[in-house]
Amino acid sequence: MPEGISVAPEIRFPDTADGARRVAGAVITDGRGRVFVQRRSPDRRLFPGCWDLVGGHVEPGESMPGALAREIAEETGWRLTAVVAELDHLVWTPDDGVRRHESDYLVRVAGDLSAPRLEPGKHTEFRWVGEQDLGLLHDSGNPEDTFVADMAARGLARAASL
């Protein structure tokens, strides 16, 4: 566990050494009923130009909290301070045919939330969206693909209940 990160007692992280291709997802809220999203660059192999949450693949030898901390720092420049709730665990296989085991968490971060440092070449813009704006996240070209909006809604609901 990286230092300085608190974890809610009910959270049980998956074993990242089990050989599965793991993905860590972080839903970041601002305390004002909004969730952070960023647009993937148009030249990304998977989901080009789509809105996305913070996260990515767990690297070999890395724990889930370690991957969350690294991805948040790389994609926003912020520092992970707390993992407050589990939101979902799912298995999915995108167009590249590689099966992924994703775990998504509601997290808290430290840093200037008005000025994220987007990862160059990976993301082109960001926004904070409230519940009324979740429809804007349905831009993948597939109207049935509501994962980002659904996860954002789940994170907002959970944050409001804390």
Rosetta constraint file for C-alpha pairs under 8 A:
AtomPair CA 1 CA 5 HARMONIC 7.67 0.50
AtomPair CA 1 CA 63 HARMONIC 7.19 0.50
AtomPair CA 1 CA 65 HARMONIC 6.20 0.50
AtomPair CA 1 CA 66 HARMONIC 6.44 0.50
AtomPair CA 2 CA 65 HARMONIC 7.01 0.50
AtomPair CA 2 CA 66 HARMONIC 5.98 0.50
AtomPair CA 2 CA 69 HARMONIC 7.78 0.50
AtomPair CA 4 CA 81 HARMONIC 6.46 0.50
AtomPair CA 5 CA 80 HARMONIC 6.63 0.50
AtomPair CA 5 CA 81 HARMONIC 4.65 0.50
AtomPair CA 5 CA 82 HARMONIC 5.08 0.50
AtomPair CA 5 CA 83 HARMONIC 7.39 0.50
AtomPair CA 6 CA 81 HARMONIC 6.36 0.50
AtomPair CA 6 CA 82 HARMONIC 4.57 0.50
AtomPair CA 6 CA 83 HARMONIC 6.33 0.50
AtomPair CA 6 CA 84 HARMONIC 7.96 0.50
AtomPair CA 7 CA 11 HARMONIC 7.01 0.50
AtomPair CA 7 CA 82 HARMONIC 5.69 0.50
AtomPair CA 7 CA 83 HARMONIC 4.82 0.50
AtomPair CA 7 CA 84 HARMONIC 6.07 0.50
AtomPair CA 8 CA 82 HARMONIC 7.92 0.50
AtomPair CA 8 CA 83 HARMONIC 6.36 0.50
AtomPair CA 8 CA 84 HARMONIC 5.15 0.50
AtomPair CA 8 CA 85 HARMONIC 6.65 0.50
AtomPair CA 11 CA 85 HARMONIC 6.79 0.50
AtomPair CA 11 CA 86 HARMONIC 6.42 0.50
AtomPair CA 13 CA 64 HARMONIC 6.46 0.50
AtomPair CA 13 CA 65 HARMONIC 7.94 0.50
AtomPair CA 14 CA 64 HARMONIC 7.26 0.50
AtomPair CA 15 CA 63 HARMONIC 7.80 0.50
AtomPair CA 16 CA 20 HARMONIC 7.29 0.50
AtomPair CA 16 CA 22 HARMONIC 6.79 0.50
AtomPair CA 16 CA 58 HARMONIC 7.57 0.50
AtomPair CA 16 CA 61 HARMONIC 7.63 0.50
AtomPair CA 16 CA 62 HARMONIC 7.09 0.50
AtomPair CA 16 CA 63 HARMONIC 6.02 0.50
AtomPair CA 16 CA 64 HARMONIC 6.75 0.50
AtomPair CA 17 CA 60 HARMONIC 7.61 0.50
AtomPair CA 17 CA 61 HARMONIC 6.87 0.50
AtomPair CA 20 CA 100 HARMONIC 7.15 0.50
AtomPair CA 20 CA 101 HARMONIC 6.78 0.50
AtomPair CA 21 CA 57 HARMONIC 7.49 0.50
AtomPair CA 21 CA 58 HARMONIC 7.59 0.50
AtomPair CA 21 CA 99 HARMONIC 6.83 0.50
AtomPair CA 21 CA 100 HARMONIC 5.05 0.50
AtomPair CA 21 CA 101 HARMONIC 6.05 0.50
AtomPair CA 22 CA 57 HARMONIC 5.78 0.50
AtomPair CA 22 CA 58 HARMONIC 5.41 0.50
AtomPair CA 22 CA 100 HARMONIC 5.76 0.50
AtomPair CA 22 CA 101 HARMONIC 4.86 0.50
AtomPair CA 22 CA 102 HARMONIC 5.78 0.50
AtomPair CA 22 CA 103 HARMONIC 7.82 0.50
AtomPair CA 23 CA 55 HARMONIC 7.18 0.50
AtomPair CA 23 CA 56 HARMONIC 5.30 0.50
AtomPair CA 23 CA 57 HARMONIC 4.32 0.50
AtomPair CA 23 CA 58 HARMONIC 5.56 0.50
AtomPair CA 23 CA 100 HARMONIC 6.70 0.50
AtomPair CA 23 CA 101 HARMONIC 6.04 0.50
AtomPair CA 23 CA 102 HARMONIC 4.47 0.50
AtomPair CA 23 CA 103 HARMONIC 6.32 0.50
AtomPair CA 24 CA 55 HARMONIC 5.37 0.50
AtomPair CA 24 CA 56 HARMONIC 5.53 0.50
AtomPair CA 24 CA 57 HARMONIC 6.23 0.50
AtomPair CA 24 CA 58 HARMONIC 6.42 0.50
AtomPair CA 24 CA 64 HARMONIC 6.44 0.50
AtomPair CA 24 CA 67 HARMONIC 6.40 0.50
AtomPair CA 24 CA 68 HARMONIC 5.91 0.50
AtomPair CA 24 CA 102 HARMONIC 5.96 0.50
AtomPair CA 24 CA 103 HARMONIC 5.35 0.50
AtomPair CA 24 CA 104 HARMONIC 6.05 0.50
AtomPair CA 25 CA 53 HARMONIC 6.92 0.50
AtomPair CA 25 CA 54 HARMONIC 6.00 0.50
AtomPair CA 25 CA 55 HARMONIC 4.33 0.50
AtomPair CA 25 CA 56 HARMONIC 6.59 0.50
AtomPair CA 25 CA 68 HARMONIC 6.93 0.50
AtomPair CA 25 CA 102 HARMONIC 7.13 0.50
AtomPair CA 25 CA 103 HARMONIC 6.04 0.50
AtomPair CA 25 CA 104 HARMONIC 4.28 0.50
AtomPair CA 25 CA 105 HARMONIC 6.16 0.50
AtomPair CA 26 CA 53 HARMONIC 6.64 0.50
AtomPair CA 26 CA 54 HARMONIC 5.27 0.50
AtomPair CA 26 CA 55 HARMONIC 5.73 0.50
AtomPair CA 26 CA 68 HARMONIC 6.58 0.50
AtomPair CA 26 CA 72 HARMONIC 7.54 0.50
AtomPair CA 26 CA 104 HARMONIC 5.84 0.50
AtomPair CA 26 CA 105 HARMONIC 5.23 0.50
AtomPair CA 26 CA 106 HARMONIC 6.01 0.50
AtomPair CA 26 CA 107 HARMONIC 6.13 0.50
AtomPair CA 27 CA 35 HARMONIC 6.92 0.50
AtomPair CA 27 CA 36 HARMONIC 7.21 0.50
AtomPair CA 27 CA 53 HARMONIC 6.39 0.50
AtomPair CA 27 CA 54 HARMONIC 6.79 0.50
AtomPair CA 27 CA 104 HARMONIC 7.21 0.50
AtomPair CA 27 CA 105 HARMONIC 6.03 0.50
AtomPair CA 27 CA 106 HARMONIC 4.80 0.50
AtomPair CA 27 CA 107 HARMONIC 6.05 0.50
AtomPair CA 27 CA 151 HARMONIC 7.69 0.50
AtomPair CA 27 CA 152 HARMONIC 6.70 0.50
AtomPair CA 27 CA 155 HARMONIC 6.10 0.50
AtomPair CA 28 CA 35 HARMONIC 5.65 0.50
AtomPair CA 28 CA 36 HARMONIC 5.62 0.50
AtomPair CA 28 CA 54 HARMONIC 7.89 0.50
AtomPair CA 28 CA 106 HARMONIC 6.31 0.50
AtomPair CA 28 CA 107 HARMONIC 5.61 0.50
AtomPair CA 28 CA 108 HARMONIC 6.27 0.50
AtomPair CA 28 CA 109 HARMONIC 7.36 0.50
AtomPair CA 28 CA 155 HARMONIC 7.87 0.50
AtomPair CA 29 CA 33 HARMONIC 6.99 0.50
AtomPair CA 29 CA 34 HARMONIC 5.55 0.50
AtomPair CA 29 CA 35 HARMONIC 4.34 0.50
AtomPair CA 29 CA 36 HARMONIC 6.23 0.50
AtomPair CA 29 CA 106 HARMONIC 7.90 0.50
AtomPair CA 29 CA 107 HARMONIC 7.70 0.50
AtomPair CA 29 CA 108 HARMONIC 7.30 0.50
AtomPair CA 29 CA 155 HARMONIC 7.60 0.50
AtomPair CA 29 CA 156 HARMONIC 7.01 0.50
AtomPair CA 29 CA 159 HARMONIC 7.39 0.50
AtomPair CA 30 CA 34 HARMONIC 5.79 0.50
AtomPair CA 30 CA 35 HARMONIC 6.48 0.50
AtomPair CA 30 CA 36 HARMONIC 7.75 0.50
AtomPair CA 30 CA 113 HARMONIC 7.47 0.50
AtomPair CA 31 CA 159 HARMONIC 7.87 0.50
AtomPair CA 33 CA 130 HARMONIC 5.75 0.50
AtomPair CA 33 CA 131 HARMONIC 7.47 0.50
AtomPair CA 33 CA 156 HARMONIC 6.43 0.50
AtomPair CA 33 CA 160 HARMONIC 7.45 0.50
AtomPair CA 34 CA 128 HARMONIC 5.60 0.50
AtomPair CA 34 CA 129 HARMONIC 4.96 0.50
AtomPair CA 34 CA 130 HARMONIC 4.29 0.50
AtomPair CA 34 CA 131 HARMONIC 7.23 0.50
AtomPair CA 34 CA 156 HARMONIC 6.93 0.50
AtomPair CA 35 CA 128 HARMONIC 5.36 0.50
AtomPair CA 35 CA 129 HARMONIC 5.37 0.50
AtomPair CA 35 CA 130 HARMONIC 6.45 0.50
AtomPair CA 35 CA 152 HARMONIC 6.35 0.50
AtomPair CA 35 CA 155 HARMONIC 7.67 0.50
AtomPair CA 35 CA 156 HARMONIC 6.78 0.50
AtomPair CA 36 CA 53 HARMONIC 6.99 0.50
AtomPair CA 36 CA 126 HARMONIC 7.26 0.50
AtomPair CA 36 CA 127 HARMONIC 6.04 0.50
AtomPair CA 36 CA 128 HARMONIC 4.67 0.50
AtomPair CA 36 CA 129 HARMONIC 6.61 0.50
AtomPair CA 37 CA 51 HARMONIC 6.33 0.50
AtomPair CA 37 CA 52 HARMONIC 5.56 0.50
AtomPair CA 37 CA 53 HARMONIC 5.06 0.50
AtomPair CA 37 CA 54 HARMONIC 7.15 0.50
AtomPair CA 37 CA 126 HARMONIC 5.68 0.50
AtomPair CA 37 CA 127 HARMONIC 5.63 0.50
AtomPair CA 37 CA 128 HARMONIC 6.30 0.50
AtomPair CA 37 CA 129 HARMONIC 7.39 0.50
AtomPair CA 38 CA 51 HARMONIC 5.49 0.50
AtomPair CA 38 CA 52 HARMONIC 5.37 0.50
AtomPair CA 38 CA 53 HARMONIC 6.40 0.50
AtomPair CA 38 CA 54 HARMONIC 7.53 0.50
AtomPair CA 38 CA 123 HARMONIC 6.37 0.50
AtomPair CA 38 CA 124 HARMONIC 7.37 0.50
AtomPair CA 38 CA 125 HARMONIC 5.64 0.50
AtomPair CA 38 CA 126 HARMONIC 4.10 0.50
AtomPair CA 38 CA 127 HARMONIC 6.40 0.50
AtomPair CA 39 CA 49 HARMONIC 6.00 0.50
AtomPair CA 39 CA 50 HARMONIC 5.46 0.50
AtomPair CA 39 CA 51 HARMONIC 4.24 0.50
AtomPair CA 39 CA 52 HARMONIC 5.93 0.50
AtomPair CA 39 CA 123 HARMONIC 5.40 0.50
AtomPair CA 39 CA 124 HARMONIC 5.72 0.50
AtomPair CA 39 CA 125 HARMONIC 5.38 0.50
AtomPair CA 39 CA 126 HARMONIC 6.15 0.50
AtomPair CA 40 CA 44 HARMONIC 6.82 0.50
AtomPair CA 40 CA 47 HARMONIC 7.23 0.50
AtomPair CA 40 CA 48 HARMONIC 5.76 0.50
AtomPair CA 40 CA 49 HARMONIC 4.86 0.50
AtomPair CA 40 CA 50 HARMONIC 5.41 0.50
AtomPair CA 40 CA 51 HARMONIC 6.12 0.50
AtomPair CA 40 CA 52 HARMONIC 6.64 0.50
AtomPair CA 40 CA 122 HARMONIC 5.84 0.50
AtomPair CA 40 CA 123 HARMONIC 4.44 0.50
AtomPair CA 40 CA 124 HARMONIC 6.31 0.50
AtomPair CA 40 CA 125 HARMONIC 7.94 0.50
AtomPair CA 41 CA 48 HARMONIC 5.88 0.50
AtomPair CA 41 CA 49 HARMONIC 5.17 0.50
AtomPair CA 41 CA 50 HARMONIC 7.83 0.50
AtomPair CA 41 CA 121 HARMONIC 6.58 0.50
AtomPair CA 41 CA 122 HARMONIC 5.28 0.50
AtomPair CA 41 CA 123 HARMONIC 4.82 0.50
AtomPair CA 41 CA 124 HARMONIC 5.44 0.50
AtomPair CA 42 CA 48 HARMONIC 4.53 0.50
AtomPair CA 42 CA 49 HARMONIC 4.40 0.50
AtomPair CA 43 CA 48 HARMONIC 5.90 0.50
AtomPair CA 43 CA 49 HARMONIC 7.68 0.50
AtomPair CA 44 CA 48 HARMONIC 4.81 0.50
AtomPair CA 44 CA 49 HARMONIC 7.62 0.50
AtomPair CA 44 CA 122 HARMONIC 6.96 0.50
AtomPair CA 46 CA 94 HARMONIC 7.68 0.50
AtomPair CA 46 CA 95 HARMONIC 7.59 0.50
AtomPair CA 46 CA 96 HARMONIC 7.88 0.50
AtomPair CA 47 CA 140 HARMONIC 6.96 0.50
AtomPair CA 49 CA 140 HARMONIC 7.77 0.50
AtomPair CA 50 CA 137 HARMONIC 7.78 0.50
AtomPair CA 50 CA 139 HARMONIC 6.01 0.50
AtomPair CA 50 CA 140 HARMONIC 5.57 0.50
AtomPair CA 51 CA 137 HARMONIC 5.81 0.50
AtomPair CA 51 CA 138 HARMONIC 7.98 0.50
AtomPair CA 51 CA 139 HARMONIC 7.17 0.50
AtomPair CA 51 CA 140 HARMONIC 7.99 0.50
AtomPair CA 51 CA 148 HARMONIC 7.27 0.50
AtomPair CA 52 CA 148 HARMONIC 6.08 0.50
AtomPair CA 53 CA 148 HARMONIC 6.71 0.50
AtomPair CA 53 CA 152 HARMONIC 7.96 0.50
AtomPair CA 54 CA 71 HARMONIC 6.93 0.50
AtomPair CA 54 CA 72 HARMONIC 6.38 0.50
AtomPair CA 54 CA 75 HARMONIC 6.78 0.50
AtomPair CA 55 CA 68 HARMONIC 6.66 0.50
AtomPair CA 55 CA 71 HARMONIC 5.38 0.50
AtomPair CA 55 CA 72 HARMONIC 6.85 0.50
AtomPair CA 55 CA 75 HARMONIC 7.93 0.50
AtomPair CA 56 CA 67 HARMONIC 7.78 0.50
AtomPair CA 56 CA 71 HARMONIC 6.40 0.50
AtomPair CA 57 CA 67 HARMONIC 7.51 0.50
AtomPair CA 58 CA 62 HARMONIC 6.24 0.50
AtomPair CA 58 CA 63 HARMONIC 7.38 0.50
AtomPair CA 58 CA 64 HARMONIC 6.83 0.50
AtomPair CA 58 CA 67 HARMONIC 5.39 0.50
AtomPair CA 59 CA 67 HARMONIC 7.19 0.50
AtomPair CA 62 CA 66 HARMONIC 5.96 0.50
AtomPair CA 62 CA 67 HARMONIC 6.28 0.50
AtomPair CA 63 CA 67 HARMONIC 6.13 0.50
AtomPair CA 64 CA 68 HARMONIC 6.20 0.50
AtomPair CA 65 CA 69 HARMONIC 6.16 0.50
AtomPair CA 65 CA 83 HARMONIC 8.00 0.50
AtomPair CA 66 CA 70 HARMONIC 6.12 0.50
AtomPair CA 67 CA 71 HARMONIC 5.94 0.50
AtomPair CA 68 CA 72 HARMONIC 6.04 0.50
AtomPair CA 68 CA 80 HARMONIC 7.45 0.50
AtomPair CA 69 CA 73 HARMONIC 6.21 0.50
AtomPair CA 69 CA 79 HARMONIC 6.70 0.50
AtomPair CA 69 CA 80 HARMONIC 5.21 0.50
AtomPair CA 70 CA 74 HARMONIC 6.04 0.50
AtomPair CA 71 CA 75 HARMONIC 5.87 0.50
AtomPair CA 72 CA 76 HARMONIC 5.68 0.50
AtomPair CA 72 CA 77 HARMONIC 6.76 0.50
AtomPair CA 72 CA 78 HARMONIC 6.14 0.50
AtomPair CA 72 CA 79 HARMONIC 6.69 0.50
AtomPair CA 72 CA 80 HARMONIC 6.73 0.50
AtomPair CA 73 CA 77 HARMONIC 4.38 0.50
AtomPair CA 73 CA 78 HARMONIC 5.13 0.50
AtomPair CA 73 CA 79 HARMONIC 5.82 0.50
AtomPair CA 73 CA 80 HARMONIC 7.66 0.50
AtomPair CA 74 CA 118 HARMONIC 7.73 0.50
AtomPair CA 74 CA 119 HARMONIC 6.09 0.50
AtomPair CA 75 CA 117 HARMONIC 6.78 0.50
AtomPair CA 75 CA 118 HARMONIC 5.19 0.50
AtomPair CA 75 CA 119 HARMONIC 4.74 0.50
AtomPair CA 76 CA 116 HARMONIC 4.68 0.50
AtomPair CA 76 CA 117 HARMONIC 4.61 0.50
AtomPair CA 76 CA 118 HARMONIC 5.11 0.50
AtomPair CA 76 CA 119 HARMONIC 6.86 0.50
AtomPair CA 77 CA 111 HARMONIC 7.54 0.50
AtomPair CA 77 CA 116 HARMONIC 6.07 0.50
AtomPair CA 77 CA 117 HARMONIC 5.15 0.50
AtomPair CA 77 CA 118 HARMONIC 7.43 0.50
AtomPair CA 78 CA 109 HARMONIC 6.16 0.50
AtomPair CA 78 CA 110 HARMONIC 5.69 0.50
AtomPair CA 78 CA 111 HARMONIC 4.95 0.50
AtomPair CA 78 CA 112 HARMONIC 7.40 0.50
AtomPair CA 78 CA 113 HARMONIC 7.95 0.50
AtomPair CA 78 CA 116 HARMONIC 7.11 0.50
AtomPair CA 79 CA 109 HARMONIC 5.28 0.50
AtomPair CA 79 CA 110 HARMONIC 5.10 0.50
AtomPair CA 79 CA 111 HARMONIC 6.56 0.50
AtomPair CA 80 CA 107 HARMONIC 7.22 0.50
AtomPair CA 80 CA 108 HARMONIC 6.18 0.50
AtomPair CA 80 CA 109 HARMONIC 4.49 0.50
AtomPair CA 80 CA 110 HARMONIC 6.51 0.50
AtomPair CA 81 CA 107 HARMONIC 7.59 0.50
AtomPair CA 81 CA 108 HARMONIC 5.59 0.50
AtomPair CA 81 CA 109 HARMONIC 5.09 0.50
AtomPair CA 81 CA 110 HARMONIC 6.46 0.50
AtomPair CA 82 CA 107 HARMONIC 5.53 0.50
AtomPair CA 82 CA 108 HARMONIC 4.99 0.50
AtomPair CA 82 CA 109 HARMONIC 6.91 0.50
AtomPair CA 83 CA 105 HARMONIC 6.65 0.50
AtomPair CA 83 CA 106 HARMONIC 6.18 0.50
AtomPair CA 83 CA 107 HARMONIC 4.47 0.50
AtomPair CA 83 CA 108 HARMONIC 6.50 0.50
AtomPair CA 84 CA 105 HARMONIC 7.34 0.50
AtomPair CA 84 CA 106 HARMONIC 5.68 0.50
AtomPair CA 84 CA 107 HARMONIC 5.55 0.50
AtomPair CA 84 CA 108 HARMONIC 7.29 0.50
AtomPair CA 85 CA 105 HARMONIC 5.64 0.50
AtomPair CA 85 CA 106 HARMONIC 5.11 0.50
AtomPair CA 85 CA 107 HARMONIC 7.21 0.50
AtomPair CA 85 CA 158 HARMONIC 7.68 0.50
AtomPair CA 86 CA 103 HARMONIC 7.81 0.50
AtomPair CA 86 CA 104 HARMONIC 6.33 0.50
AtomPair CA 86 CA 105 HARMONIC 4.60 0.50
AtomPair CA 86 CA 106 HARMONIC 6.40 0.50
AtomPair CA 87 CA 103 HARMONIC 7.71 0.50
AtomPair CA 87 CA 104 HARMONIC 5.40 0.50
AtomPair CA 87 CA 105 HARMONIC 5.16 0.50
AtomPair CA 87 CA 106 HARMONIC 6.59 0.50
AtomPair CA 87 CA 151 HARMONIC 7.55 0.50
AtomPair CA 87 CA 154 HARMONIC 6.88 0.50
AtomPair CA 87 CA 155 HARMONIC 6.87 0.50
AtomPair CA 88 CA 102 HARMONIC 7.91 0.50
AtomPair CA 88 CA 103 HARMONIC 5.81 0.50
AtomPair CA 88 CA 104 HARMONIC 5.25 0.50
AtomPair CA 88 CA 105 HARMONIC 7.21 0.50
AtomPair CA 89 CA 101 HARMONIC 7.23 0.50
AtomPair CA 89 CA 102 HARMONIC 5.58 0.50
AtomPair CA 89 CA 103 HARMONIC 4.45 0.50
AtomPair CA 89 CA 104 HARMONIC 6.44 0.50
AtomPair CA 90 CA 101 HARMONIC 5.84 0.50
AtomPair CA 90 CA 102 HARMONIC 5.29 0.50
AtomPair CA 90 CA 103 HARMONIC 6.65 0.50
AtomPair CA 91 CA 99 HARMONIC 6.95 0.50
AtomPair CA 91 CA 100 HARMONIC 5.55 0.50
AtomPair CA 91 CA 101 HARMONIC 4.51 0.50
AtomPair CA 91 CA 102 HARMONIC 6.11 0.50
AtomPair CA 92 CA 99 HARMONIC 5.78 0.50
AtomPair CA 92 CA 100 HARMONIC 5.42 0.50
AtomPair CA 92 CA 101 HARMONIC 6.71 0.50
AtomPair CA 92 CA 102 HARMONIC 7.76 0.50
AtomPair CA 93 CA 97 HARMONIC 5.72 0.50
AtomPair CA 93 CA 98 HARMONIC 5.60 0.50
AtomPair CA 93 CA 99 HARMONIC 4.43 0.50
AtomPair CA 93 CA 100 HARMONIC 6.08 0.50
AtomPair CA 94 CA 98 HARMONIC 6.72 0.50
AtomPair CA 94 CA 99 HARMONIC 7.40 0.50
AtomPair CA 105 CA 155 HARMONIC 7.96 0.50
AtomPair CA 106 CA 155 HARMONIC 5.88 0.50
AtomPair CA 106 CA 158 HARMONIC 7.82 0.50
AtomPair CA 106 CA 159 HARMONIC 7.53 0.50
AtomPair CA 112 CA 116 HARMONIC 6.82 0.50
AtomPair CA 118 CA 122 HARMONIC 7.83 0.50
AtomPair CA 118 CA 123 HARMONIC 6.13 0.50
AtomPair CA 118 CA 124 HARMONIC 7.43 0.50
AtomPair CA 118 CA 125 HARMONIC 7.58 0.50
AtomPair CA 119 CA 123 HARMONIC 6.04 0.50
AtomPair CA 120 CA 124 HARMONIC 7.87 0.50
AtomPair CA 129 CA 133 HARMONIC 5.46 0.50
AtomPair CA 129 CA 134 HARMONIC 6.61 0.50
AtomPair CA 130 CA 134 HARMONIC 6.66 0.50
AtomPair CA 131 CA 153 HARMONIC 6.56 0.50
AtomPair CA 131 CA 156 HARMONIC 7.50 0.50
AtomPair CA 133 CA 137 HARMONIC 7.82 0.50
AtomPair CA 134 CA 138 HARMONIC 7.79 0.50
AtomPair CA 134 CA 149 HARMONIC 5.39 0.50
AtomPair CA 134 CA 152 HARMONIC 7.56 0.50
AtomPair CA 134 CA 153 HARMONIC 7.34 0.50
AtomPair CA 135 CA 149 HARMONIC 6.96 0.50
AtomPair CA 137 CA 146 HARMONIC 7.63 0.50
AtomPair CA 137 CA 148 HARMONIC 6.60 0.50
AtomPair CA 137 CA 149 HARMONIC 5.56 0.50
AtomPair CA 138 CA 142 HARMONIC 7.96 0.50
AtomPair CA 138 CA 143 HARMONIC 6.69 0.50
AtomPair CA 138 CA 145 HARMONIC 6.89 0.50
AtomPair CA 138 CA 146 HARMONIC 5.89 0.50
AtomPair CA 138 CA 148 HARMONIC 7.80 0.50
AtomPair CA 138 CA 149 HARMONIC 6.86 0.50
AtomPair CA 139 CA 143 HARMONIC 7.72 0.50
AtomPair CA 140 CA 145 HARMONIC 6.77 0.50
AtomPair CA 146 CA 150 HARMONIC 5.84 0.50
AtomPair CA 147 CA 151 HARMONIC 5.96 0.50
AtomPair CA 148 CA 152 HARMONIC 6.00 0.50
AtomPair CA 149 CA 153 HARMONIC 6.08 0.50
AtomPair CA 150 CA 154 HARMONIC 6.16 0.50
AtomPair CA 151 CA 155 HARMONIC 6.09 0.50
AtomPair CA 152 CA 156 HARMONIC 6.15 0.50
AtomPair CA 153 CA 157 HARMONIC 6.13 0.50
AtomPair CA 154 CA 158 HARMONIC 6.13 0.50
AtomPair CA 155 CA 159 HARMONIC 6.00 0.50
AtomPair CA 156 CA 160 HARMONIC 6.13 0.50
AtomPair CA 157 CA 161 HARMONIC 6.40 0.50
AtomPair CA 158 CA 162 HARMONIC 6.62 0.50
